[in-house]
Amino acid sequence: MLMNPGVTLLRVERARKRMYQVQKKYGFLTHPKVIEQSMKLDELLNQYQTCKMKS
C-alpha cells in the first residue's frame, strides 16, 4: 500500500524513534526486538522512496 510521501515520512520518523527506544532498552543492536524494529523502519523507508519516485 503506497501512501502520501508526507504521511510516510512521519511514520518513518516515529519508527526511527521507536528503534532508538528499543535499542536503549535491550542494549544490543543484535537483539531480536531491535532487529524487528529495524526491519519495520527499512520497510517504511522503502515505501517512502517509492512514494518519492512516483510523485
C-alpha positions, 0 to 999 in steps of 0.5 A, a space after each residue: 500500500 503506497 501512501 502520501 510521501 508526507 504521511 510516510 515520512 512521519 511514520 518513518 520518523 516515529 519508527 526511527 524513534 521507536 528503534 532508538 527506544 528499543 535499542 536503549 532498552 535491550 542494549 544490543 543492536 543484535 537483539 531480536 526486538 531491535 532487529 524487528 524494529 529495524 526491519 519495520 523502519 527499512 520497510 517504511 523507508 522503502 515505501 517512502 522512496 517509492 512514494 518519492 519516485 512516483 510523485 
